[in-house]
Amino acid sequence: MLLSLIMTANEGESCVRPHRASAEAKMAHYDGRRSEIAEEIDRLDKQQREFVHNASVMGRRRGDSQYAERARRIAQLLTELVALEETYSVRAD
């Protein structure tokens, strides 16, 4: 276990033990983060669909840099979601 050292007002060192979250707190974090990821993916997906619709109406065949950046961000979020699910399922077993 790692301990953090902090300097106190009288120039001495003090050890601070890392906080250990309860199972309920971990579950709340998991649920909260999962919801945040889902909301961001939904928002980005809507933006992607809107761009594709507008591009098809205007006859554009290429995406823009924001389209590619949103696609990368969606991939990052999906990777994070998979890691969260794997971590949670391992702890739940």
N, C-alpha and C positions, 0 to 999 in steps of 0.2 A: 504494500500500500504506500502510495506517495503522500508525503506531507508537504504542505505549503508553508513557507516561512514568510512572516511579515515583520516589518519594523514597527515597534511600538513608539509612543511619544517620548519615552525616556531612552530611546536609542537601543533598546534591547530587542532581542528576537523572540518571537512567539510562534509556536506551532499551531497551525489551524488544520484540523482534520477535515477531509472532504465530506461534503454533505451526501448522505445516502438517501435517495428518494424511496418512499414506500411503494409497494406494488400498485396502490391506487393512484399515486402521483405519476408513476411510469405509464400506467394505462391511460390516464388523462392526457399526458403528453403525447402518447401514441395516437389517441383518438383525435386530439387537436391538430397535430401535424398532418395526419392523414386527411382530415377535412380541409386544411389549408392547401395541401397539394391538389386535392380534387377540385377545389374552387379555382385555383390558378390554371390548372389544365383546362377546365371548362371555359374560362375567360379567354385563354390563348386559342383554344379550338374555335370559339366563335369568331375571333379575329381572323383566323386562317380561312374559315368558311366564307366570311364576308369578303376577304381579299380575293378568293377564288371566284366568287360570284361576280364581284365588280370587274375582275380581269376578264371573265368570259363575256360579260356584257360589252366591255370596251374592246374586245378582241385581242387582248394581250396574251402572249404565250409564255412569258417569262415571269418568274417571281421577283421579288425585290429583296434587299438585304434584310429587311425586317421580317419578311416571310421566313427566310432561312434561320434567322436568329430565334424566332418563335418556335420553329421546328426543333432547333437544338435545345431550347429551354424545356420543351415538352419531353424530349428524350431524357434530359437530366432529371426532371421531376419523376418520370416513370421509373428510372433507375433508383432514385431515392425511395420511392414507394415500394418497390420490390425489396430493397434492403430492409426497410421498416417491417414489411410483412414477414420476411425471413427471420429477423431478429425477434419479433414478437412471437412467431410460431415456435421458435426454439425455446424461448423462455416459458411459454404457456404449456409446453409438453412436460 
